């Protein structure tokens, strides 16, 4: 079962998306702020991360940068979830996001199929030709990325 880390500070959206993803067959772990999200990402090395941009403690852009700058998490696909205008999409993709999803498309959880489709397509792109997932690098500890962010 493929694992997804959902980093979202809105309790409602976190719960609604967690349920939709679990119903679609994914193992989901959640975090409610950027620091927690980074710690969970480093501890669990999920197959994919859904990352809100406007987070308490550590913003989404900082989380994305930390993920990309650390070997254990550098290759994990990250789908940015944002209520910000799509004009930010190109910049976020340049900074390491795999895809961009506007929260307004969720319509309060009624159209989670759009999110599920993006997750599915993104995960299919990181499958090797032999049908096996491309594992993220696990050769280094992620404790450095967590401790650097806490100082």
C-alpha positions in Angstrom: 0.0 0.0 0.0 1.4 3.4 -1.0 1.8 5.9 1.8 0.9 9.6 1.7 1.8 12.3 4.2 -0.8 15.1 4.3 0.5 18.3 5.8 -2.5 20.6 6.3 -3.3 22.9 9.2 -7.1 23.0 8.5 -8.6 20.2 10.6 -11.6 20.0 8.3 -9.5 19.7 5.1 -7.1 17.3 6.8 -9.8 15.0 7.9 -11.8 15.2 4.6 -8.7 14.5 2.5 -7.4 11.8 4.8 -10.7 10.0 4.5 -10.9 10.3 0.7 -7.3 9.1 0.3 -7.8 6.2 2.7 -11.0 5.2 0.8 -8.9 5.3 -2.4 -6.6 2.7 -0.9 -3.7 4.8 0.4 -2.1 4.7 3.8 -2.3 8.2 5.1 -0.4 9.9 7.9 -1.1 13.6 8.7 0.6 16.6 10.2 -1.0 19.9 11.3 2.0 22.3 10.9 5.2 22.6 9.0 7.6 21.5 11.7 5.5 18.4 12.5 5.2 17.7 8.8 9.0 17.8 8.3 9.5 15.5 11.3 7.0 13.0 10.0 8.4 13.1 6.5 11.8 12.3 7.8 10.6 9.6 10.1 8.3 7.8 7.7 9.7 8.5 4.2 6.3 8.5 2.5 5.7 7.7 -1.2 4.1 11.1 -1.7 3.6 14.3 0.2 0.6 16.7 0.0 1.8 20.0 1.3 -0.2 23.1 2.2 1.6 26.3 1.7 0.2 28.5 4.5 1.2 26.6 7.6 2.0 27.6 11.2 5.5 27.2 12.7 7.2 26.5 9.4 5.7 27.6 6.1 5.1 25.3 3.1 7.9 26.8 1.0 10.4 26.3 3.9 9.2 22.7 4.3 9.6 22.1 0.5 13.1 23.5 0.6 14.1 21.4 3.6 12.7 18.3 1.9 14.6 18.9 -1.3 17.8 19.7 0.5 18.0 16.4 2.4 18.9 13.1 0.8 16.3 10.9 2.5 13.4 13.1 1.3 14.8 14.8 -1.8 13.1 12.4 -4.3 9.7 12.2 -2.6 7.1 13.8 -5.0 5.4 16.8 -3.4 2.0 18.0 -4.5 1.4 21.6 -3.3 -2.1 22.3 -2.0 -2.7 26.0 -1.9 -5.5 28.6 -1.7 -3.1 31.0 -3.3 -3.6 32.0 -7.0 -2.2 29.7 -9.6 0.3 32.4 -10.5 2.5 30.8 -7.9 2.5 27.5 -9.7 5.5 28.0 -11.9 7.7 29.3 -9.1 6.7 26.4 -6.8 7.4 23.9 -9.5 10.8 25.4 -10.1 11.5 25.2 -6.3 10.8 21.4 -6.3 7.1 20.8 -6.2 6.0 18.0 -8.4 2.5 19.3 -9.0 0.2 22.1 -7.9 -3.4 21.8 -6.7 -5.7 24.7 -5.9 -7.8 24.0 -2.8 -10.7 25.8 -4.3 -11.1 22.8 -6.7 -11.9 20.7 -3.7 -15.3 22.4 -3.0 -15.3 21.5 0.6 -14.4 17.8 0.0 -17.1 17.2 -2.6 -14.7 16.8 -5.5 -11.9 14.9 -3.8 -11.8 12.7 -7.0 -9.7 15.5 -8.6 -7.2 15.3 -5.9 -7.2 11.5 -5.9 -6.5 11.5 -9.7 -3.6 13.9 -9.3 -2.2 11.7 -6.6 -2.6 8.6 -8.7 -1.0 10.1 -11.8 1.9 11.5 -9.8 2.6 8.1 -8.1 2.3 6.4 -11.5 5.1 8.7 -12.9 7.5 7.6 -10.2 7.1 3.9 -11.0 10.1 2.2 -12.7 9.5 0.4 -16.0 9.5 -3.0 -14.1 6.5 -1.9 -12.1 8.4 -1.3 -8.8 8.3 2.1 -7.0 11.4 4.1 -7.1 12.4 4.2 -3.4 13.5 7.6 -2.0 17.1 7.6 -0.8 17.2 6.1 2.7 21.0 6.1 3.2 21.2 9.2 5.4 19.5 10.2 8.6 17.0 13.0 8.4 17.7 14.2 12.0 19.8 17.0 10.6 16.9 18.5 8.6 14.7 18.4 11.7 17.3 19.8 14.1 18.2 22.6 11.7 14.6 23.7 11.5 14.1 23.7 15.2 17.1 26.1 15.9 
